[in-house]
């Protein structure tokens, strides 16, 4: 059954019982929505805190506009300054006023989102810097270990009587002394030993 037929049925003469059930269903649904709004205004809505695509926590966001709306409608004598002396509400907002309010709300929402994104980006960059520093420290430690082993190997070559691969440098290229002591001397001259 289409929407038009349902509305036709509701408006037919003799369908007062159907129209009353319709109105009752809308009233119940409106009450449920009202309860949800009150709950969100009082208890806030839980929002996740994401970092690197993983939820790392959560926080409650309170909707102060909703709180004010509820106060204006449930306690108009205290919180609705637009009521006149007879107790009737002021006229509805014009399209221009509504557009201005929507633009204001959108700007607030975008500012909140930008601030949230900025915090997440700063946390991400800090984590990246930490990882980079850890990798650099690990790399430098490995280089230092390799350097220490090389120096130890060269010193062992000196103690072995100038032997390096079973030959002296003099046997390889006609120079005197062994290669290990020349390399060690070169390291010392460079200030690395």
C-alpha positions as a Markdown table, in Angstrom:
| # | Residue | x | y | z |
|---|---|---|---|---|
| 1 | Unk | 0.0 | 0.0 | 0.0 |
| 2 | Unk | 1.4 | 3.4 | -1.0 |
| 3 | Unk | 1.7 | 6.5 | 1.1 |
| 4 | Unk | -1.1 | 8.3 | -0.7 |
| 5 | Unk | -3.6 | 5.4 | -0.1 |
| 6 | Unk | -2.7 | 5.4 | 3.6 |
| 7 | Unk | -3.4 | 9.1 | 3.9 |
| 8 | Unk | -6.6 | 8.7 | 1.9 |
| 9 | Unk | -7.7 | 6.0 | 4.3 |
| 10 | Unk | -6.9 | 8.1 | 7.3 |
| 11 | Unk | -8.9 | 11.0 | 6.0 |
| 12 | Unk | -12.0 | 9.0 | 4.9 |
| 13 | Unk | -15.3 | 9.5 | 6.8 |
| 14 | Unk | -15.7 | 6.6 | 9.3 |
| 15 | Unk | -12.0 | 6.1 | 9.7 |
| 16 | Unk | -11.8 | 8.1 | 12.9 |
| 17 | Unk | -10.6 | 5.0 | 14.9 |
| 18 | Unk | -7.8 | 4.5 | 12.3 |
| 19 | Unk | -6.9 | 8.2 | 12.6 |
| 20 | Unk | -6.9 | 8.0 | 16.4 |
| 21 | Unk | -4.5 | 5.0 | 16.3 |
| 22 | Unk | -2.3 | 6.8 | 13.8 |
| 23 | Unk | -2.1 | 9.9 | 16.2 |
| 24 | Unk | -1.5 | 7.6 | 19.2 |
| 25 | Unk | 1.4 | 5.9 | 17.3 |
| 26 | Unk | 3.0 | 9.2 | 16.4 |
| 27 | Unk | 2.6 | 10.5 | 20.0 |
| 28 | Unk | 4.3 | 7.3 | 21.3 |
| 29 | Unk | 7.2 | 7.6 | 18.8 |
| 30 | Unk | 7.6 | 11.3 | 19.7 |
| 31 | Unk | 7.8 | 10.4 | 23.4 |
| 32 | Unk | 10.5 | 7.9 | 22.7 |
| 33 | Unk | 12.5 | 10.4 | 20.7 |
| 34 | Unk | 12.0 | 12.9 | 23.5 |
| 35 | Unk | 13.4 | 10.4 | 26.0 |
| 36 | Unk | 16.4 | 9.7 | 23.8 |
| 37 | Unk | 17.0 | 13.5 | 23.5 |
| 38 | Unk | 16.8 | 14.0 | 27.2 |
| 39 | Unk | 19.2 | 11.1 | 27.8 |
| 40 | Unk | 21.7 | 12.5 | 25.3 |
| 41 | Unk | 21.4 | 15.9 | 26.8 |
| 42 | Unk | 21.9 | 14.7 | 30.4 |
| 43 | Unk | 24.3 | 11.8 | 29.9 |
| 44 | Unk | 26.0 | 12.8 | 26.7 |
| 45 | Unk | 26.8 | 10.6 | 23.7 |
| 46 | Unk | 29.8 | 8.3 | 23.9 |
| 47 | Unk | 32.3 | 8.9 | 21.0 |
| 48 | Unk | 35.4 | 6.8 | 20.3 |
| 49 | Unk | 38.9 | 8.2 | 20.4 |
| 50 | Unk | 40.7 | 6.8 | 17.3 |
| 51 | Unk | 44.5 | 6.7 | 16.7 |
| 52 | Unk | 46.0 | 5.1 | 13.7 |
| 53 | Unk | 42.7 | 3.4 | 12.8 |
| 54 | Unk | 42.4 | 1.8 | 16.3 |
| 55 | Unk | 40.1 | 2.9 | 19.1 |
| 56 | Unk | 42.3 | 3.9 | 22.0 |
| 57 | Unk | 39.5 | 5.3 | 24.3 |
| 58 | Unk | 36.2 | 7.1 | 24.4 |
| 59 | Unk | 34.8 | 10.3 | 25.7 |
| 60 | Unk | 31.3 | 11.8 | 26.3 |
| 61 | Unk | 30.2 | 14.7 | 24.2 |
| 62 | Unk | 27.4 | 16.8 | 25.6 |
| 63 | Unk | 25.0 | 18.7 | 23.4 |
| 64 | Unk | 24.5 | 22.0 | 25.1 |
| 65 | Unk | 22.2 | 23.2 | 22.3 |
| 66 | Unk | 19.9 | 20.3 | 22.9 |
| 67 | Unk | 19.9 | 21.0 | 26.7 |
| 68 | Unk | 18.9 | 24.6 | 26.0 |
| 69 | Unk | 16.2 | 23.5 | 23.6 |
| 70 | Unk | 14.8 | 21.2 | 26.3 |
| 71 | Unk | 14.9 | 23.9 | 28.9 |
| 72 | Unk | 13.2 | 26.5 | 26.7 |
| 73 | Unk | 10.4 | 24.0 | 25.9 |
| 74 | Unk | 9.9 | 22.5 | 29.3 |
| 75 | Unk | 10.5 | 25.6 | 31.4 |
| 76 | Unk | 9.6 | 28.4 | 29.0 |
| 77 | Unk | 8.9 | 30.9 | 31.9 |
| 78 | Unk | 12.6 | 30.7 | 32.9 |
| 79 | Unk | 14.4 | 29.9 | 29.7 |
| 80 | Unk | 12.5 | 31.3 | 26.7 |
| 81 | Unk | 13.1 | 35.0 | 26.4 |
| 82 | Unk | 11.0 | 35.2 | 23.2 |
| 83 | Unk | 7.7 | 34.7 | 25.0 |
| 84 | Unk | 5.5 | 37.7 | 25.1 |
| 85 | Unk | 3.4 | 38.7 | 28.1 |
| 86 | Unk | 0.4 | 36.5 | 27.0 |
| 87 | Unk | 2.7 | 33.4 | 27.0 |
| 88 | Unk | 2.6 | 32.7 | 23.3 |
| 89 | Unk | 5.8 | 32.0 | 21.4 |
| 90 | Unk | 7.4 | 34.5 | 19.1 |
| 91 | Unk | 6.9 | 33.9 | 15.4 |
| 92 | Unk | 8.9 | 31.2 | 13.7 |
| 93 | Unk | 12.3 | 32.1 | 12.3 |
| 94 | Unk | 12.5 | 33.4 | 8.8 |
| 95 | Unk | 14.4 | 31.5 | 6.1 |
| 96 | Unk | 17.2 | 34.0 | 6.3 |
| 97 | Unk | 17.5 | 33.6 | 10.1 |
| 98 | Unk | 17.4 | 29.9 | 9.8 |
| 99 | Unk | 20.2 | 29.9 | 7.1 |
| 100 | Unk | 22.3 | 32.1 | 9.4 |
| 101 | Unk | 21.8 | 29.7 | 12.3 |
| 102 | Unk | 22.6 | 26.7 | 10.2 |
| 103 | Unk | 25.8 | 28.4 | 9.0 |
| 104 | Unk | 26.7 | 29.2 | 12.6 |
| 105 | Unk | 26.1 | 25.6 | 13.7 |
| 106 | Unk | 28.0 | 24.3 | 10.7 |
| 107 | Unk | 31.0 | 26.5 | 11.5 |
| 108 | Unk | 30.9 | 25.3 | 15.1 |
| 109 | Unk | 30.8 | 21.7 | 14.0 |
| 110 | Unk | 33.6 | 22.2 | 11.5 |
| 111 | Unk | 35.8 | 23.9 | 14.2 |
| 112 | Unk | 35.2 | 21.0 | 16.6 |
| 113 | Unk | 36.0 | 18.5 | 14.0 |
| 114 | Unk | 39.2 | 20.4 | 12.9 |
| 115 | Unk | 40.3 | 20.6 | 16.5 |
| 116 | Unk | 39.7 | 16.9 | 17.0 |
| 117 | Unk | 41.6 | 16.1 | 13.7 |
| 118 | Unk | 44.5 | 18.3 | 14.8 |
| 119 | Unk | 44.8 | 16.5 | 18.1 |
| 120 | Unk | 44.8 | 13.1 | 16.4 |
| 121 | Unk | 47.4 | 14.3 | 13.8 |
| 122 | Unk | 49.6 | 15.6 | 16.6 |
| 123 | Unk | 49.4 | 12.3 | 18.4 |
| 124 | Unk | 50.1 | 10.4 | 15.2 |
| 125 | Unk | 53.2 | 12.6 | 14.4 |
| 126 | Unk | 54.5 | 12.3 | 18.0 |
| 127 | Unk | 54.2 | 8.5 | 17.7 |
| 128 | Unk | 56.0 | 8.6 | 14.3 |
| 129 | Unk | 58.8 | 10.7 | 15.8 |
| 130 | Unk | 59.2 | 8.3 | 18.7 |
| 131 | Unk | 59.4 | 5.3 | 16.3 |
| 132 | Unk | 61.9 | 7.2 | 14.2 |
| 133 | Unk | 64.1 | 8.0 | 17.3 |
| 134 | Unk | 63.9 | 4.3 | 18.4 |
| 135 | Unk | 65.0 | 3.1 | 14.9 |
| 136 | Unk | 67.8 | 5.6 | 14.8 |
| 137 | Unk | 69.1 | 4.6 | 18.3 |
| 138 | Unk | 68.9 | 0.9 | 17.2 |
| 139 | Unk | 70.8 | 1.6 | 14.0 |
| 140 | Unk | 73.5 | 3.6 | 15.8 |
| 141 | Unk | 73.8 | 0.8 | 18.4 |
| 142 | Unk | 74.3 | -1.8 | 15.6 |
| 143 | Unk | 76.9 | 0.4 | 13.9 |
| 144 | Unk | 78.8 | 0.8 | 17.2 |
| 145 | Unk | 78.7 | -2.9 | 17.8 |
| 146 | Unk | 80.1 | -3.5 | 14.3 |
| 147 | Unk | 82.8 | -0.9 | 14.8 |
| 148 | Unk | 83.8 | -2.5 | 18.1 |
| 149 | Unk | 84.0 | -5.9 | 16.6 |
| 150 | Unk | 86.1 | -4.6 | 13.7 |
| 151 | Unk | 88.6 | -3.0 | 16.1 |
| 152 | Unk | 88.7 | -6.2 | 18.1 |
| 153 | Unk | 89.4 | -8.2 | 15.0 |
| 154 | Unk | 92.2 | -5.9 | 13.9 |
| 155 | Unk | 93.8 | -6.1 | 17.4 |
| 156 | Unk | 93.6 | -9.9 | 17.3 |
| 157 | Unk | 95.3 | -9.7 | 13.9 |
| 158 | Unk | 98.2 | -7.7 | 15.5 |
| 159 | Unk | 98.6 | -10.2 | 18.3 |
| 160 | Unk | 98.6 | -13.1 | 15.8 |
| 161 | Unk | 102.0 | -11.9 | 14.6 |
| 162 | Unk | 100.9 | -9.8 | 11.7 |
| 163 | Unk | 99.1 | -12.7 | 10.0 |
| 164 | Unk | 96.0 | -11.8 | 7.9 |
| 165 | Unk | 94.5 | -14.5 | 5.7 |
| 166 | Unk | 97.8 | -16.4 | 6.0 |
| 167 | Unk | 99.8 | -13.7 | 4.3 |
| 168 | Unk | 101.4 | -10.4 | 5.2 |
| 169 | Unk | 100.8 | -7.2 | 3.3 |
| 170 | Unk | 104.4 | -7.4 | 2.1 |
| 171 | Unk | 103.6 | -10.7 | 0.5 |
| 172 | Unk | 100.4 | -9.2 | -1.1 |
| 173 | Unk | 101.6 | -5.9 | -2.5 |
| 174 | Unk | 105.3 | -5.5 | -1.5 |
| 175 | Unk | 104.6 | -3.2 | 1.5 |
| 176 | Unk | 106.0 | -3.9 | 5.0 |
| 177 | Unk | 103.8 | -4.5 | 8.0 |
| 178 | Unk | 100.4 | -6.2 | 8.1 |
| 179 | Unk | 97.2 | -4.9 | 6.8 |
| 180 | Unk | 95.4 | -5.1 | 10.2 |
| 181 | Unk | 97.8 | -2.7 | 11.8 |
| 182 | Unk | 97.6 | -0.3 | 8.9 |
| 183 | Unk | 93.9 | -0.3 | 9.1 |
| 184 | Unk | 93.9 | 0.2 | 12.8 |
| 185 | Unk | 96.3 | 3.1 | 12.4 |
| 186 | Unk | 94.0 | 4.6 | 9.9 |
| 187 | Unk | 91.1 | 4.3 | 12.3 |
| 188 | Unk | 93.1 | 5.9 | 15.1 |
| 189 | Unk | 94.1 | 8.8 | 12.8 |
| 190 | Unk | 90.4 | 9.4 | 12.0 |
| 191 | Unk | 89.6 | 9.5 | 15.7 |
| 192 | Unk | 87.4 | 6.4 | 15.7 |
| 193 | Unk | 89.4 | 4.1 | 17.9 |
